[in-house]
Amino acid sequence: MAKILVVYYSTWGHVERMAQAVEAGAREVEGVSVTLKRVAETMPEATLTAIHAKTAQDAPLARP
C-alpha cells in the first residue's frame, strides 16, 4: 500500500482548499493511504487577527 502525506501551510484558507482537493484526488486511487496535515502557525496572534487570517483549520498539525 502506498502512503501519501499532504502537508500544507495556509494563511487565508486558499492553500488549505487546494490541499484538500489533492487529498480527495489521491484517495480515489486504489491501494493508497492519504494523510492531510498542516504546518503550525508562526505569526503572532495579533498579526493573524489584523490580516484576517483563517486560524480555524481542521487538519491536525504535522510533527517532526
N, C-alpha and C positions, 0 to 999 in steps of 0.2 A: 504494500500500500504506500502510495506517495503521500508525503506530508507537505503542505504549503502553509507558510506563515505570512500573513499580510500585515505589515506594520506601517502605521501612518502617523503623521502629525497634522492637525488641522486647527487653525485659529478660528475660522468662521463657519466651519462645517462643510465647505465645498470638497475638500480632500477626503473628509470622512465619508461623504456620499460616494465618491469615486472608489474608495477602498471597499465599501460595502458592495458595490457593483462587481468589483474584482472577486470578492469573496463569493458572491452569488454565482458568478460565471464558473469559478473553479469548482464549486460544489456540484455542478452539473456533470462533471467528468466522473465516470465510474472508477472506483478504487482510489479516490483522493480524499484525504482528510484535510480540512481547512480550518485554520485558527486566525481570528482577527484580533489584533492588539494595537494599542495606541502608545505613543511616546508621552511621557509625563510632561506637563506644562512647566516651563521655566520662567515665564514672565510673572512679575508680581501681580497679585490680585487687583490692586488699584489700576494697573495698566490694562489688565483684561477688561475691567469694568469700563474704563474710559474709551476703549476701542470697540466696545460691544462685542467682545469675543464670545463664541459659543463654548461655555465651560461644561455643560451637561452633555457628556458623550457616553454611550452605553458600553463601548468596548473596554475590556479590562486593560490595565497598564502592562506594558511589556517590561519584564525584569531581566537584567543580565544573568 
